[in-house]
Amino acid sequence: MFFHIINYMKNLQIGLDDKVVSFLDHIASVQHKTRSAVIRDAIYHWIKQSAAERFEADWIAALKSDKTEYSHDTELWMAAEAWEEE
């Protein structure tokens, strides 16, 4: 999956505090990966999660703006889907 990307990767320099570097080294060791691979995986997953959250927010906004005959059903669905933050 990443083979094509590996041929065209850019190097970035980032600053991390010692605690984060220690945690990163531990995760990399446990997963038998390099620091770079762990960071790439984390960024990839963050991008996917962000895209899903944007899609969901856009979808919910579209449902809320729906003024068709189904808008009452949408309001009921939204109320049922509301979860308490813990």
C-alpha positions, 0 to 999 in steps of 0.5 A: 500500500505504501510502496508507491508513496515510499519512493516519493516521500519527503523528509520533515523535521519536527520537534517532540519533547522527551516524554513523547520521544520515549513513548514513540520509541517504546511503541516503535519497539513493540511494533517492530517499526521505525519511528518514522513508520509509527508517525506515518501510521498515526498521521494516516489514521488521523487523516482518515478519522478527520475525513470521516468526522468532516463527512459526518458533520456535513451529513448531519448539517444537511439533515438538519437543514432538510425541510422536506416531509421527512424533516420530523423523522430527521429530528427524531433520529437526531434526538435518538442518536445524541450521546452523552459525553463521558 
